[in-house]
Amino acid sequence: MFKYSLIFLILIPAAAQAHVAGTSYDPFYGKQSSIEHIKQHYSEGDLRVLIVPGHGKNDGGTQFADYYERDLNVLIAHKILKLLESDKNFKIYVARDETGQYASWFQAFMDEGHAEITAFRDASIKYYNSAKSATVATTQSVYHNTAPAQTAFELYALNKFANDNRIDIALHIHINDYPRSNMRVPGEHIGFTIYVPDSSFANGATSQALAIYLRDELSQVMPISTLPGEDLGVTPDRELIAIGSHGTRDNASLLIEYSYIYESQFASPEVRALYLDYLARQTAQALENFFGYLPAQAGLVTKSESSSFYFSKLLFRGMRGLPDILALQIRLNELGLYPPLGKTLRDCPMTGNFGPCTEQAVKSFQAKNYLEQVGMVGPKTRTLLNTI
């Protein structure tokens, strides 16, 4: 969260066309890209993905209790890397190392190319702001923080690196949050969304097509954000530098805001670790599926820790903050029993807490397997769960 933009009101020309360094551009901001091109690169064994864990130790990001978004972002990003690196069709770059510092190759890119990055930023902003005839004023429905100057420079540098190195997909990893009167108490919203450049940008259609697919996959395991403006799961945006404001990205750019940082599944370190592993695996699997990956070919995205979880505890309604319960909810979700009939993941998010939704789903599992419908996980139910 605390996504960065430079301004809060953008004027968008109805049409614009430029020729830069002999390259033809469409009547949009940026260089035209397509799903066909990135799928072709995958089939050729050269699909390039830049994963950017949001925020460093000095550039913001949200926190709740004693844990920080920036640390969670890094964990998810490197888990995705480990899951996809065996697929030789992917060429994966992660912009931060496991300590949260920028990777040495990207730090060198910024240090050695400072003047070129500055010129790239300034030329893009100048061109974007130059075509102000036939404009329409628009406002954003979701609040974004204004980026500090250094952070903005780093984000433009990421975009230039991505363009210079023909990155097909830039995937920014964040944990969600929103401004409220007391940031030390949980907010009212839950769920995820994926920010993409809107259709005024040349990479908008490509980014949106990929984001819609990821949304549809991820929404099977976690709710779409309930925050107004984010509640469709794919949120087009003109301001966010990360996804190419001012036409600074050529190819697909997405910023995933996973669940809100104050949600219950982050509170316990044990549940949090299991949940982060699950988020990474669901994201990696969705990317594999989008490009037509067949599991029988290599078995690259293996079972998650939750899928191989061994149940050993008595579990019943009222218990909270246990990885066993989150693993149970995930297992029941995989079996099509969670959320229970008539409920959605907005009603029944997977949190590691054993409430009425989990009890109802356990009863359905027991009924399906001819067990007494007691709604708790005792020896017989555990044995069956461990054999599936």
CORVENQUI-V305849 format. One record per run of one state. SS is the DSSP state (h for helix, s for strand, l for the rest). FROM is the first residue (numbers start at 1). TO is the last residue. Records with the same first field share a line. If there is no record, write none. Layout:
SS: FROM-TO  FROM-TO
This chain:
l: 1-3  6-8  14-18  21-22  25-28  30-34  44-46  54-62  65-66  85-89  95-95  97-101  103-103  113-113  131-134  140-144  147-148  165-168  177-191  198-200  202-203  219-223  225-233  238-239  244-244  248-251  261-263  267-268  291-294  299-314  316-322  335-355  369-376  378-378  388-388
s: 4-5  9-13  19-20  23-24  29-29  47-53  63-64  67-68  90-94  96-96  102-102  135-139  145-146  169-176  192-197  201-201  224-224  234-237  240-240  252-260  315-315  377-377
h: 35-43  69-84  104-112  114-130  149-164  204-218  241-243  245-247  264-266  269-290  295-298  323-334  356-368  379-387
